Amino acid sequence: MHWGVWATVLLLHLPLFVGIWGGMHLYAKLVLRRRGVAIAGTCTGIRQSDDSWYTSYQYRVAGQGSFSKKTRGYRRLFAASGGEVMVTYDPRKPARSRITDELDAMTAEIGIVTVCAVTQLLMWPIMVMLFGLFDVF
């Protein structure tokens, strides 16, 4: 098959994967912003890998039990190990949570993903014209 077909197919599917990834994070953020409840939790551990910090935390929801989570890698530290950290959780699904400061950090990330996805979607007609996808078949 012509290399242009492969390049075009790859570039056409990239927005789908980027959009799904960004959409999941955007959904979690919107749900927690809309109906989230902020409570005090405990930072149970911190790990550094390259230039990213990973924070493990635990929180207790009355009548629901205790939950443990870990942040994704960020270039900033959200809490000291053993210290208190504010956690925002979804009362309908208490296992869905983020450190409250992490929600603010996600805003820039989601914006970048959205720009990338829109750029890719706008590029597909150009890719089709350049590589002549429809001429190959």
N, C-alpha and C positions, 0 to 999 in steps of 0.2 A: 504494500500500500504506500502511496505517496507520503513523504515526510510532512508535507503541509497539512494533510488530513489529520495526522497524529497531533501536530502542534495545535491545530484549530480545535480538535476535540478536547485536548487537555485544557486549553485556555477557556473553552466554553463551560467546562465542568468545575473549574476552580471557583467561580462565584458561588456555586451551589454548596460546596464544602465550607467555604469561608462564611457564607450566609448562615448555614446551619450552626456552625460553631459560635458565631457572634450572636445569633438569635437565641441560643440557649442561655448565654450569659446575660443578654438583655432582658429576657423573660424573668430570670431569677432576680435581677436587680429591680425590675419594675414591680414584681410581686412583693418583694421585701420593702420597697419604698412605699407601696400603697397600703399594705396591711400588716407589715412587720411590727413586731413588738421588741423593744430594746430591753435587755436584761444584763446583769453583770455575770461574767463568766471568768474562768481562770485560764491563763496561758500555761499549758502543760509542757511546752517544749519549743525550742527554736533550733532551726538547722539552716546553715548557709551553704549554698552550692554556687560556685563561681561568684557572680555579682547579684544573686537572688537570695532572698530570705523566705523561709517557709515557717509559718507559725502554727503550732498545734494548740487547740483550745478545747475546753470542755465547758458545758453549761447544763443547768438543770431546769426543766420546765415542770411546774407543779402539776401533779397528776399524770404526767407523761413519761417521767424518768429522766435519765441523764444521757447527754449526747456528746460525742467527741468528733471533732472535725479538724481539717488542716487546710490552710490557705494555699493557693497556688503561689508560685514564685513572684515576689515583688522586690523592687530595688530599695524598699524601705522596710523598716521593722515596725510592727504594730504594737508590740508589748514586750515587756521583760519576762523572762521565764519565771513562773511562779506568781506573777503579778496579776492584777485584775485587768480584764479587758471587756469592753462593751460589745455585746453580741446582739444582732438583730435576727430574729427567727420568724418563720411563718407559722401562725397559730393553727392553720389547717394542716400543715405538714411540718411538725416541729424539727424534723431532721434537716430541713432546708434552712440554712443559716449562713451568715457572713459576719465577720468582724465589722462593726459599724464603720470604722475608718476605711475598710476594704471596699465598701460600696462606693465611696467617693473616688478611690483609686481606679475603679472599673470604668468610670465615665470616659476617660481618655482612651482606654483600650477599645471600648465599644465604638467610639467615633472613628478610630483608625480602621477597624474591621469594616465598618459601614462604607467608608471612603474607598477602600480596596475593592469591596464587592461591587459598588456602583461603577467604579472605573472599569472593572473587568466586563461588566454587562454592556457598558458603552463601547468597549473595544471589539466585541464579537463581530459586528458588521465589517469593521476594518480588516480583521483577520480573515474573514471569508473572502473579501475582495483581494487581499494580498496573496493568499495561498490558493485561491480558486477552488474552494472545496466542492462547489457544485459542478465544476468542469471535470473533475476527476472521475466522478461516477458515471 
